[in-house]
Amino acid sequence: MLRLVDGLAGAIQDLLNGLVKAASYFLAGLILVGAPLWLLAKVLEWISATFF
């Protein structure tokens, strides 16, 4: 019975580790790629509205 519980706990831990890793990769991509891209779009929008 203990081996069953241990195996189930290991499976749940693996699943949660995968979810946390996927969420952290998503947040890192959002911070490293999404935020500068959004900022660049805002700067270009401001330049377009100001000078054209």
Backbone as a printed PyTorch tensor [residue, N CA C, xyz], in Angstrom:
tensor([[[  0.8240,  -1.1940,   0.0000],
         [  0.0000,   0.0000,   0.0000],
         [  0.8650,   1.2540,   0.0000]],

        [[  1.9780,   1.2060,   0.7150],
         [  2.8630,   2.3710,   0.7850],
         [  3.4930,   2.6620,  -0.5720]],

        [[  3.8030,   1.6170,  -1.3430],
         [  4.3940,   1.8160,  -2.6670],
         [  3.3950,   2.4710,  -3.6030]],

        [[  2.1250,   2.1400,  -3.4590],
         [  1.0850,   2.7560,  -4.2890],
         [  0.9810,   4.2450,  -3.9870]],

        [[  0.9460,   4.5800,  -2.7170],
         [  0.8480,   5.9830,  -2.3170],
         [  2.0980,   6.7420,  -2.7530]],

        [[  3.2570,   6.1020,  -2.6020],
         [  4.5050,   6.7350,  -3.0010],
         [  4.5280,   6.9750,  -4.5150]],

        [[  4.0750,   6.0100,  -5.2710],
         [  4.0130,   6.1710,  -6.7310],
         [  3.0300,   7.2470,  -7.1420]],

        [[  1.8800,   7.2870,  -6.4820],
         [  0.8830,   8.3170,  -6.7810],
         [  1.4070,   9.7010,  -6.4320]],

        [[  2.0730,   9.8220,  -5.2950],
         [  2.6490,  11.1080,  -4.9010],
         [  3.7430,  11.5350,  -5.8820]],

        [[  4.5300,  10.5960,  -6.3530],
         [  5.5600,  10.9140,  -7.3410],
         [  4.9630,  11.3840,  -8.6500]],

        [[  3.8590,  10.7490,  -9.0780],
         [  3.2000,  11.1510, -10.3150],
         [  2.6130,  12.5540, -10.1880]],

        [[  2.0090,  12.8340,  -9.0540],
         [  1.4440,  14.1660,  -8.8300],
         [  2.5630,  15.2140,  -8.7840]],

        [[  3.6730,  14.8780,  -8.1470],
         [  4.8040,  15.8030,  -8.0760],
         [  5.3690,  16.0740,  -9.4720]],

        [[  5.4910,  15.0450, -10.2940],
         [  5.9840,  15.2360, -11.6560],
         [  5.0480,  16.1300, -12.4570]],

        [[  3.7590,  15.9360, -12.3000],
         [  2.7760,  16.7560, -13.0090],
         [  2.8640,  18.2100, -12.5700]],

        [[  2.9440,  18.4350, -11.2700],
         [  3.0210,  19.8050, -10.7710],
         [  4.3430,  20.4660, -11.1500]],

        [[  5.4390,  19.7110, -11.1240],
         [  6.7210,  20.2660, -11.5670],
         [  6.6560,  20.6890, -13.0310]],

        [[  6.0150,  19.8810, -13.8570],
         [  5.8580,  20.2430, -15.2710],
         [  5.0280,  21.4930, -15.4500]],

        [[  3.9500,  21.6110, -14.6760],
         [  3.1070,  22.8020, -14.7810],
         [  3.8350,  24.0540, -14.3170]],

        [[  4.5850,  23.9390, -13.2390],
         [  5.3370,  25.0980, -12.7390],
         [  6.4230,  25.4880, -13.7330]],

        [[  7.0930,  24.5180, -14.3060],
         [  8.1370,  24.8170, -15.2850],
         [  7.5420,  25.4820, -16.5260]],

        [[  6.3980,  24.9920, -16.9920],
         [  5.7570,  25.5960, -18.1560],
         [  5.3170,  27.0290, -17.8530]],

        [[  4.7680,  27.2520, -16.6780],
         [  4.3380,  28.6040, -16.3010],
         [  5.5290,  29.5380, -16.1750]],

        [[  6.6380,  29.0410, -15.6440],
         [  7.8150,  29.9020, -15.5000],
         [  8.4200,  30.2340, -16.8590]],

        [[  8.4320,  29.2900, -17.7850],
         [  8.9150,  29.5870, -19.1350],
         [  8.0050,  30.6050, -19.8150]],

        [[  6.7090,  30.4850, -19.6120],
         [  5.7650,  31.4420, -20.1980],
         [  6.0040,  32.8410, -19.6380]],

        [[  6.1490,  32.9490, -18.3110],
         [  6.3880,  34.2570, -17.7040],
         [  7.7300,  34.8370, -18.1330]],

        [[  8.7470,  34.0280, -18.2290],
         [ 10.0510,  34.5230, -18.6700],
         [  9.9730,  35.0230, -20.1050]],

        [[  9.2790,  34.3020, -20.9610],
         [  9.0980,  34.7530, -22.3430],
         [  8.3010,  36.0300, -22.4190]],

        [[  7.3000,  36.1380, -21.5810],
         [  6.4910,  37.3490, -21.5580],
         [  7.3190,  38.5430, -21.1180]],

        [[  8.1560,  38.3570, -20.1150],
         [  8.9780,  39.4620, -19.6140],
         [ 10.1030,  39.7940, -20.5920]],

        [[ 10.7690,  38.7840, -21.1270],
         [ 11.9270,  39.0320, -21.9780],
         [ 11.5660,  39.4260, -23.4070]],

        [[ 10.4340,  38.9670, -23.9160],
         [ 10.0660,  39.2400, -25.3010],
         [  8.8460,  40.1530, -25.3810]],

        [[  7.8340,  39.8460, -24.6220],
         [  6.5780,  40.5800, -24.7400],
         [  6.6490,  42.0110, -24.2680]],

        [[  7.2910,  42.2470, -23.1370],
         [  7.3490,  43.6080, -22.5900],
         [  8.1580,  44.5480, -23.4850]],

        [[  9.3650,  44.1810, -23.9350],
         [ 10.0750,  45.0910, -24.8440],
         [  9.3510,  45.3000, -26.1720]],

        [[  8.6910,  44.2580, -26.6710],
         [  7.9590,  44.4000, -27.9170],
         [  6.7770,  45.3440, -27.7520]],

        [[  6.0800,  45.2550, -26.6310],
         [  4.9840,  46.1580, -26.3370],
         [  5.4930,  47.5900, -26.1990]],

        [[  6.6230,  47.7520, -25.5160],
         [  7.2050,  49.0800, -25.3460],
         [  7.6280,  49.6680, -26.6890]],

        [[  8.2130,  48.8660, -27.5580],
         [  8.5860,  49.3240, -28.8900],
         [  7.3510,  49.7350, -29.6800]],

        [[  6.2860,  48.9860, -29.5840],
         [  5.0500,  49.3440, -30.2840],
         [  4.4990,  50.6640, -29.7690]],

        [[  4.5630,  50.8980, -28.4570],
         [  4.0760,  52.1630, -27.8940],
         [  4.9320,  53.3370, -28.3580]],

        [[  6.2590,  53.1470, -28.4070],
         [  7.1460,  54.2120, -28.8750],
         [  6.8700,  54.5310, -30.3380]],

        [[  6.7230,  53.5030, -31.1660],
         [  6.4290,  53.7370, -32.5800],
         [  5.0660,  54.3740, -32.7720]],

        [[  4.1020,  53.9970, -31.9440],
         [  2.7800,  54.6220, -32.0100],
         [  2.8750,  56.1000, -31.6400]],

        [[  3.6690,  56.4270, -30.6300],
         [  3.8370,  57.8160, -30.2200],
         [  4.5380,  58.6170, -31.3230]],

        [[  5.5760,  58.0280, -31.9290],
         [  6.2790,  58.7130, -33.0310],
         [  5.3330,  58.9560, -34.1930]],

        [[  4.5310,  57.9820, -34.5210],
         [  3.5920,  58.1170, -35.6270],
         [  2.5440,  59.1860, -35.3530]],

        [[  2.0350,  59.2310, -34.1300],
         [  1.0210,  60.2310, -33.7850],
         [  1.6230,  61.6210, -33.6820]],

        [[  2.8560,  61.7460, -33.3090],
         [  3.4790,  63.0500, -33.1060],
         [  3.9620,  63.6770, -34.4070]],

        [[  4.5920,  62.8960, -35.2610],
         [  5.2560,  63.4600, -36.4290],
         [  4.5080,  63.2680, -37.7480]],

        [[  3.4920,  62.4490, -37.7780],
         [  2.8030,  62.2060, -39.0590],
         [  1.3440,  62.4770, -38.9800]]])
